[in-house]
Amino acid sequence: MQNFTSDFTISAETKQEAEVKLKSIQTIVSKLNTKELVRLAEVVEKEPMKMAMAKKALGV
């Protein structure tokens, strides 16, 4: 598999928070295939009830 780089912006209160978000995103991307990642994005954007259930299950 090839690696690609891109510039993007992460909204955060501090640089440290942005770094934590980036590391978290990298973990998610490394564990999900493209189809799973696309479906996750769809749930996050369009299914607030599923997001609420997921957050509750995660304790956040």
DRENPA-3360 file (N, C-alpha, C; in nm, 2 decimals, always signed):
BEGIN
1 = MQNFTSDF = +0.08/-0.12/+0.00/+0.00/+0.00/+0.00/+0.09/+0.12/+0.00 ~ +0.05/+0.22/-0.08/+0.13/+0.35/-0.08/+0.08/+0.44/+0.03 ~ +0.17/+0.54/+0.06/+0.14/+0.64/+0.15/+0.12/+0.77/+0.08 ~ +0.03/+0.85/+0.12/+0.00/+0.98/+0.05/+0.00/+1.09/+0.16 ~ +0.04/+1.21/+0.13/+0.03/+1.32/+0.23/-0.06/+1.42/+0.18 ~ -0.12/+1.50/+0.27/-0.21/+1.60/+0.24/-0.21/+1.71/+0.35 ~ -0.24/+1.83/+0.31/-0.25/+1.94/+0.41/-0.40/+1.96/+0.44 ~ -0.43/+1.97/+0.57/-0.57/+2.00/+0.61/-0.56/+2.07/+0.75;
9 = TISAETKQ = -0.67/+2.12/+0.79/-0.68/+2.19/+0.91/-0.77/+2.12/+1.02 ~ -0.72/+2.11/+1.14/-0.79/+2.05/+1.25/-0.83/+2.16/+1.35 ~ -0.96/+2.18/+1.38/-1.00/+2.28/+1.48/-0.98/+2.22/+1.62 ~ -0.91/+2.30/+1.70/-0.88/+2.26/+1.84/-0.85/+2.38/+1.92 ~ -0.86/+2.37/+2.05/-0.83/+2.48/+2.14/-0.68/+2.50/+2.15 ~ -0.61/+2.39/+2.15/-0.46/+2.40/+2.16/-0.39/+2.31/+2.06 ~ -0.26/+2.33/+2.04/-0.19/+2.25/+1.95/-0.19/+2.10/+2.00 ~ -0.18/+2.09/+2.14/-0.18/+1.95/+2.19/-0.31/+1.88/+2.16;
17 = EAEVKLKS = -0.42/+1.95/+2.17/-0.55/+1.89/+2.14/-0.55/+1.85/+1.99 ~ -0.50/+1.93/+1.91/-0.50/+1.90/+1.76/-0.41/+1.78/+1.74 ~ -0.30/+1.76/+1.81/-0.22/+1.65/+1.79/-0.29/+1.52/+1.84 ~ -0.36/+1.53/+1.95/-0.44/+1.41/+2.00/-0.54/+1.37/+1.90 ~ -0.61/+1.47/+1.84/-0.71/+1.44/+1.74/-0.65/+1.38/+1.62 ~ -0.54/+1.43/+1.57/-0.47/+1.37/+1.46/-0.43/+1.23/+1.48 ~ -0.37/+1.20/+1.60/-0.33/+1.06/+1.63/-0.45/+0.97/+1.64 ~ -0.56/+1.02/+1.69/-0.69/+0.94/+1.70/-0.74/+0.91/+1.56;
25 = IQTIVSKL = -0.74/+1.01/+1.47/-0.78/+0.99/+1.33/-0.69/+0.89/+1.26 ~ -0.56/+0.90/+1.28/-0.47/+0.80/+1.22/-0.50/+0.66/+1.27 ~ -0.53/+0.64/+1.40/-0.56/+0.51/+1.45/-0.69/+0.45/+1.38 ~ -0.79/+0.54/+1.37/-0.92/+0.49/+1.31/-0.89/+0.46/+1.16 ~ -0.82/+0.54/+1.09/-0.79/+0.51/+0.95/-0.71/+0.39/+0.93 ~ -0.62/+0.36/+1.02/-0.54/+0.24/+1.00/-0.61/+0.11/+1.04 ~ -0.72/+0.12/+1.11/-0.80/+0.00/+1.15/-0.92/-0.03/+1.06 ~ -0.97/+0.07/+0.99/-1.08/+0.05/+0.90/-1.05/+0.05/+0.76;
33 = NTKELVRL = -1.12/-0.04/+0.68/-1.10/-0.03/+0.53/-1.18/+0.09/+0.48 ~ -1.17/+0.11/+0.35/-1.23/+0.23/+0.29/-1.38/+0.22/+0.31 ~ -1.44/+0.11/+0.28/-1.59/+0.10/+0.29/-1.63/+0.13/+0.43 ~ -1.56/+0.07/+0.53/-1.60/+0.09/+0.67/-1.58/+0.24/+0.71 ~ -1.48/+0.30/+0.66/-1.45/+0.44/+0.69/-1.56/+0.53/+0.63 ~ -1.60/+0.50/+0.51/-1.70/+0.58/+0.45/-1.83/+0.57/+0.52 ~ -1.87/+0.44/+0.57/-1.99/+0.42/+0.64/-1.99/+0.49/+0.78 ~ -1.87/+0.49/+0.84/-1.86/+0.56/+0.97/-1.88/+0.71/+0.95;
41 = AEVVEKEP = -1.83/+0.77/+0.85/-1.85/+0.91/+0.82/-2.00/+0.94/+0.79 ~ -2.06/+0.85/+0.72/-2.21/+0.87/+0.70/-2.29/+0.87/+0.83 ~ -2.25/+0.77/+0.92/-2.32/+0.77/+1.05/-2.30/+0.90/+1.13 ~ -2.17/+0.94/+1.13/-2.14/+1.06/+1.20/-2.22/+1.18/+1.15 ~ -2.23/+1.19/+1.02/-2.29/+1.31/+0.95/-2.45/+1.30/+0.96 ~ -2.50/+1.18/+0.94/-2.65/+1.17/+0.91/-2.73/+1.09/+1.01 ~ -2.67/+1.03/+1.11/-2.74/+0.94/+1.20/-2.72/+0.98/+1.35 ~ -2.78/+1.09/+1.39/-2.75/+1.14/+1.53/-2.78/+1.04/+1.64;
49 = MKMAMAKK = -2.89/+0.96/+1.62/-2.92/+0.86/+1.72/-2.82/+0.75/+1.74 ~ -2.76/+0.71/+1.63/-2.65/+0.61/+1.63/-2.53/+0.67/+1.70 ~ -2.50/+0.80/+1.67/-2.39/+0.87/+1.73/-2.41/+0.88/+1.88 ~ -2.53/+0.91/+1.92/-2.56/+0.92/+2.06/-2.54/+0.79/+2.13 ~ -2.58/+0.68/+2.07/-2.56/+0.55/+2.13/-2.42/+0.51/+2.14 ~ -2.34/+0.54/+2.03/-2.20/+0.51/+2.03/-2.13/+0.59/+2.14 ~ -2.16/+0.72/+2.16/-2.10/+0.80/+2.26/-2.13/+0.75/+2.40 ~ -2.26/+0.71/+2.42/-2.29/+0.65/+2.55/-2.22/+0.52/+2.57;
57 = ALGV = -2.20/+0.44/+2.47/-2.13/+0.31/+2.49/-1.98/+0.34/+2.52 ~ -1.93/+0.45/+2.47/-1.79/+0.48/+2.49/-1.77/+0.56/+2.62 ~ -1.88/+0.60/+2.68/-1.87/+0.67/+2.81/-1.83/+0.81/+2.79 ~ -1.86/+0.87/+2.67/-1.83/+1.01/+2.65/-1.96/+1.09/+2.62;
% end
